[in-house]
Amino acid sequence: MNRGPVLVKLGGSLVTDKLDREVVRFEVLARLASELRAAREAGCPPVVLAHGSGSFGHAAAAGTPLGDRGRRGLGGDIEALGLAAARTQDAAARLHRSVIGALLDAGVTPFSLAPSSFVWRTDGLLTCGVLDPLLGALDLGLVPVGYGDVVVDGDAGATICSTEELLELWATGLGSVGRPVGEALWLGVTDGLLDAAGRSIPRIGEGEIAEAMRVAGGSAGVDVTGGMHLRVEAAWSLARRGVTSWIVDGRRPGALLEALTGEPRGTRVCSERARGGEQSRP
């Protein structure tokens, strides 16, 4: 594996029950945290972790102006938007505390980073205002942990910064300071990306991306950011910059440990046309 930082997303459907509001899968979180500790003890590359909002943030935003992905400008009821932003941010942060707690219980040293404090959106584009806390955490040997959050939007007042968008921002920032990301791991509740017949797609490259985007759906339960479709989109964006992604079944015991220390199983997303060629494991 390239020794640059590895981006790891724990999907909201993996760490919560998205069919039941605000239910944390504590046993799954504990297992994943233990696997991360074991991988670090085995000498895996530095990890930058983030998690989805699952049945917390998505449920809070659904049915409100904040959850309307087609919304442009402030419009409508500003008071309702502000209330939705506050409640959604609070819900996302409560799940985040459970994730941080599970990591601490497993002996991992997390460093919490709330996107609302350093990310904003203008003209539809996200900006990461400061990278120093992320870099400082990595230098201390900590595991930076972000999550999907509500951010200030110069045009729409407030919008959601998805975990995928956050990880793309961090990948860009790390590359700009000479610490390029090695790989990205996306852990969810399917065996990679499934085709129309329900079979796992082993690889997505230039020849497969159009079909992959066609079959990638949303998420089970409430979702206001795009589910698997957004994940494939983000993975392909990284692939075009030379970062290989793996979409992994996080329900399988040992999957995270295996992905960080050996060869992942799941759907590999990579681009042969990326500048400098595809990054690969030795």
C-alpha positions in Angstrom: 0.0 0.0 0.0 1.1 3.5 -0.7 2.2 4.9 2.7 0.2 8.1 2.4 -2.8 8.6 4.6 -5.7 6.2 4.0 -9.2 7.7 3.9 -11.8 5.5 5.6 -15.6 6.2 5.6 -17.9 4.2 7.9 -21.2 4.4 6.2 -24.3 5.7 8.1 -26.2 2.5 7.2 -23.3 0.5 8.7 -23.0 2.3 12.1 -26.8 3.0 12.6 -30.1 1.4 11.7 -31.4 3.7 9.1 -34.8 2.2 9.2 -35.2 3.2 12.9 -34.6 6.8 14.0 -31.4 7.4 16.0 -30.4 3.7 16.7 -26.7 3.2 16.9 -25.2 -0.2 16.0 -22.9 -0.3 19.0 -21.7 -3.8 18.4 -20.6 -2.9 14.9 -18.9 0.3 16.1 -17.0 -1.7 18.7 -15.9 -4.3 16.2 -14.7 -1.7 13.7 -12.9 0.2 16.3 -11.1 -2.9 17.5 -10.1 -3.7 13.9 -8.7 -0.2 13.4 -6.7 -0.6 16.6 -5.3 -3.9 15.4 -4.4 -2.5 12.0 -2.5 0.4 13.6 -0.7 -2.0 15.8 0.3 -4.0 12.7 1.8 -0.8 11.2 -0.8 0.3 8.7 -0.5 3.7 7.1 -2.0 6.7 8.9 -5.8 6.7 8.8 -8.1 9.7 8.3 -11.6 8.5 9.4 -15.1 9.9 8.8 -18.5 8.5 9.2 -22.0 9.1 7.8 -24.9 10.5 9.8 -27.2 7.5 9.3 -30.5 7.7 11.1 -29.4 10.8 13.0 -28.6 13.7 10.7 -30.5 12.4 7.7 -33.7 11.9 9.7 -33.4 15.3 11.3 -32.9 17.0 7.9 -35.6 15.0 6.0 -38.7 17.0 5.2 -37.1 20.3 6.1 -35.6 23.1 3.8 -32.2 21.8 4.7 -33.0 18.3 3.3 -34.1 19.8 -0.1 -31.1 19.1 -2.4 -32.7 21.1 -5.2 -33.0 24.3 -3.1 -31.3 27.4 -4.5 -30.9 30.6 -2.5 -32.5 31.3 0.8 -36.1 31.5 -0.2 -38.9 30.1 1.8 -39.0 30.2 5.6 -35.6 31.3 6.9 -36.6 30.5 10.5 -37.5 26.9 9.5 -34.1 26.5 7.8 -32.3 27.8 10.8 -34.1 25.4 13.1 -33.5 22.5 10.8 -29.8 23.4 10.6 -29.5 23.5 14.4 -31.4 20.3 15.0 -29.5 18.4 12.2 -26.1 19.6 13.4 -27.0 18.5 17.0 -28.2 15.0 15.8 -25.0 14.5 13.7 -22.8 15.5 16.6 -24.6 13.1 19.0 -23.8 10.2 16.7 -20.3 11.5 16.4 -19.8 11.3 20.1 -20.8 7.6 20.0 -18.2 6.9 17.3 -15.5 8.8 19.3 -16.5 6.9 22.4 -16.3 3.5 20.7 -12.8 4.4 19.4 -11.6 5.4 22.8 -13.0 2.2 24.4 -11.1 0.2 21.8 -7.8 1.9 22.6 -7.7 4.1 19.5 -6.8 7.8 20.0 -9.3 9.8 17.9 -9.2 13.6 17.2 -12.6 15.0 16.6 -13.0 17.5 13.7 -16.5 19.1 13.2 -16.7 20.3 9.5 -19.1 23.1 10.5 -16.1 24.8 12.1 -13.8 24.9 9.1 -15.9 24.2 5.9 -18.3 26.5 4.1 -20.0 26.6 0.8 -20.1 29.5 -1.7 -21.5 29.3 -5.3 -22.2 25.6 -4.8 -18.5 24.9 -4.0 -17.1 23.8 -0.7 -14.0 25.4 0.8 -11.9 23.9 3.6 -10.7 27.0 5.5 -7.9 25.4 7.5 -6.0 22.2 7.2 -3.7 22.6 10.2 -5.8 20.6 12.8 -5.9 17.6 10.4 -2.2 17.7 9.8 -1.4 18.3 13.5 -3.5 15.3 14.5 -1.7 13.1 12.0 1.7 14.3 13.2 0.7 13.4 16.8 -0.2 9.9 15.7 -3.9 10.5 16.3 -6.8 9.4 14.1 -8.6 12.5 12.7 -12.4 11.8 12.7 -14.8 13.9 10.7 -18.5 13.4 9.7 -21.3 14.7 7.6 -22.3 18.0 9.0 -24.3 21.2 8.4 -22.2 24.1 7.0 -22.8 27.8 6.4 -23.7 28.5 2.8 -23.1 32.0 1.3 -26.1 31.5 -1.1 -28.5 29.1 0.6 -27.8 30.0 4.2 -27.0 26.5 5.3 -26.5 23.2 3.5 -25.2 19.7 4.3 -21.6 18.8 3.8 -21.7 15.1 3.1 -18.9 12.8 4.4 -18.0 12.1 0.8 -17.5 15.8 0.1 -15.5 16.2 3.3 -13.1 13.4 2.3 -12.7 14.8 -1.1 -11.8 18.2 0.4 -9.3 16.6 2.7 -7.7 14.5 -0.1 -7.2 17.7 -2.1 -5.8 19.5 0.9 -3.4 16.7 1.8 -2.2 16.5 -1.8 -1.5 20.3 -1.9 0.9 20.0 1.1 2.8 17.0 -0.3 1.0 14.3 1.7 -1.0 12.6 -1.0 -3.7 10.1 0.0 -2.7 6.5 -0.6 -6.2 4.9 -0.9 -9.8 5.4 0.1 -11.9 2.7 1.8 -15.7 3.0 1.8 -17.4 0.6 4.2 -21.1 0.0 3.8 -23.7 -2.7 4.0 -23.3 -4.3 0.6 -20.5 -6.5 -0.9 -19.1 -3.6 -3.0 -21.3 -2.0 -5.7 -24.0 -4.4 -6.9 -25.1 -4.7 -10.5 -28.7 -4.9 -11.7 -28.7 -8.6 -10.9 -27.4 -8.1 -7.4 -23.9 -9.3 -8.1 -20.8 -7.6 -6.8 -19.0 -5.6 -9.5 -15.3 -6.4 -9.0 -13.8 -3.3 -10.7 -14.8 0.1 -12.0 -12.6 1.9 -14.5 -13.2 4.1 -17.6 -15.1 1.3 -19.3 -17.4 0.6 -16.4 -18.1 4.0 -14.7 -21.1 4.9 -16.8 -22.9 1.7 -16.0 -21.8 1.9 -12.4 -23.4 5.3 -12.0 -26.5 4.0 -13.6 -27.0 1.0 -11.2 -25.8 2.9 -8.1 -28.8 3.7 -6.1 -29.6 5.6 -2.9 -29.6 4.3 0.6 -32.0 2.1 2.6 -34.0 4.3 4.9 -34.0 8.1 5.1 -31.2 9.7 3.1 -30.8 13.3 2.0 -27.3 13.2 0.3 -27.4 10.5 -2.3 -26.4 7.1 -0.8 -24.3 4.7 -3.0 -24.6 7.0 -6.0 -22.8 9.8 -4.1 -20.2 7.2 -2.9 -19.4 6.0 -6.4 -19.2 9.6 -7.7 -16.7 10.5 -4.9 -14.7 7.4 -5.5 -14.5 8.1 -9.2 -13.5 11.7 -8.6 -10.6 10.4 -6.4 -9.7 7.8 -9.0 -9.3 10.4 -11.7 -6.6 12.0 -9.4 -4.8 8.7 -9.0 -6.3 7.5 -5.7 -7.7 4.0 -5.8 -10.9 3.4 -3.8 -12.4 0.2 -2.5 -16.1 -0.2 -1.7 -16.1 -2.8 1.1 -18.8 -4.8 3.0 -18.2 -3.5 6.5 -20.7 -6.0 7.9 -18.1 -8.8 7.5 -15.9 -9.3 10.5 -12.3 -8.5 9.8 -13.1 -6.4 6.6 -11.5 -3.2 7.9 -8.4 -4.9 9.3 -8.0 -6.8 6.1 -8.4 -3.7 4.0 -5.8 -1.7 6.0 -3.2 -4.4 6.2 -3.7 -6.7 3.2 -5.8 -6.8 0.1 -9.4 -5.5 0.4 -12.3 -7.4 -0.9 -15.1 -5.5 -2.7 -15.4 -3.2 -5.7 -12.1 -1.5 -6.8 -12.5 1.9 -8.3 -9.4 3.1 -10.3 -8.5 5.0 -13.4 -5.8 4.1 -15.8 -5.8 7.6 -17.2 -5.0 9.3 -13.8 -2.0 11.5 -13.9 1.1 9.5 -12.9 -0.7 6.2 -13.3 -2.8 4.2 -10.9 -1.5 3.9 -7.4 -1.2 0.3 -6.3 -0.2 -1.9 -3.5 3.2 -3.5 -3.6 
